Amino acid sequence: MTDFMDLLNRTDYGRRWQVAQEAFDARDYLGAAAELEGILTQQPDAGHSLGAVRLLLARSYYHSAQLHRAEQAARDLLRDEPTNGYAALLLGRSLQRQSRHDEAKPFLALAQIWDVA
């Protein structure tokens, strides 16, 4: 398994990560998502070591109103990192925005317990 910091030290990954962060900060969520998807496509075996990439991807999907993609990305992240409070919050809010309030409640409660909400 590849360590996230090892990936960032590779020129292409570090550049793509920086571009994705800058795009996200500039509210270019589609551009950020494209860069992040590229990182994940190039390194599919990295798994949970790319948690930061996967979280920013889920956030990019959420902020660009790609709610089904945000939901799936948050679920995938929670599967690998079950105590990731921000992923739980993101999943809960994605479900809320899809009017799936009952499904959202347990994830929002977890986020509140973890003091993320």
N, C-alpha and C positions, 0 to 999 in steps of 0.2 A: 504494500500500500504506500502511496506517495504522501508525504507530509505537505501540508498547505504552504508552509514557509519555503520548502524546497521548490514547490511550483512557482512561487512568487520570485524566487531567485533566478528562474529561467526567464530570459528577456521577454519572450512572447507572452508568457502568462502574467508577468509583472506589468507589462504595458497594457494588456487587455484589462486586468483588474483595475489599474489606475484610470483607464478610459471609462470603464463601467462606473466607477465611483464618481468621476467627474460628470458623466452624463446624468447619473441619478441626482447629484447635487444641483445640477442645472435643470432638473425636472424633465429631462428627456428620458422618460421611463422606458420607452420602446427601444431607444438606442442602448440604454444600460442592459436591458433584457437580451438584446442581440449579442452583445459582448459576453455576457455571462453564460448564455447558452453555448457560445463558441468555446469558452473555457471548459464547460462540462462535456461537450462533444469531443474535444481533443484529449480529455483525460477521464474517460468513463470508468476506469477501474479505481479511481481515487476514493470513491465512496464517501463515507462520512467525514473524511479529512477536508472536504471542501464545504464544510458547513457554512462558513461565512459567505461563500459564493452562492450557495443555494438559498440562504436567507435573504441576501440582497436581490436575488432573482425573484423570490416570492414577493418581496416588497415592491419590486418593479412591476410585476404582474398586477398586484393589488392597486397600486397608484395609477396604472394605465387602464383600470377597470376590466382587466382580463381575469374575472373573478374565479372562473372554473380552474384556470391555470394556477392562480394564486392558492386556491384551495388545495389542489393536488401537490403543489410544491411544498406547502406548509405541512401537509399530511406526510409526505415523504421525509421531510426534515424531522418531524416529530417521531417517526418510526425509528430513525437512527439516533436521535437525540431527544428522548422522551421528557427530559427536564428543561427543554428550551422554552422558557416562558414567553419569549417574544414570538416564537413560531405558533404557540398556542393562542396568543392574542390575535395574531394575523389570521389564523384559521377561523377563530370565532368571528372576527369582523368580516371576513370574506363570506362566511355563511350568513351573517346578519344581512349583508348587502344583497344577498340572493333571497331574502325573506325566509330563511330557514332558521328561524329564531330558536326553536327547541333544540336543534342540532348544535347551535352555537353556544348555548348555555354552559355545558360542562367545560368547554375550552376557555371561555371567558372567566369562569370560576377558577380554573387552574392558573390562568394568567394573573388573576387578582391574588391568589394565594402566594404566587411567586413574586408578588409586588411589581408586576410589569404593567398592569392596567392603569 
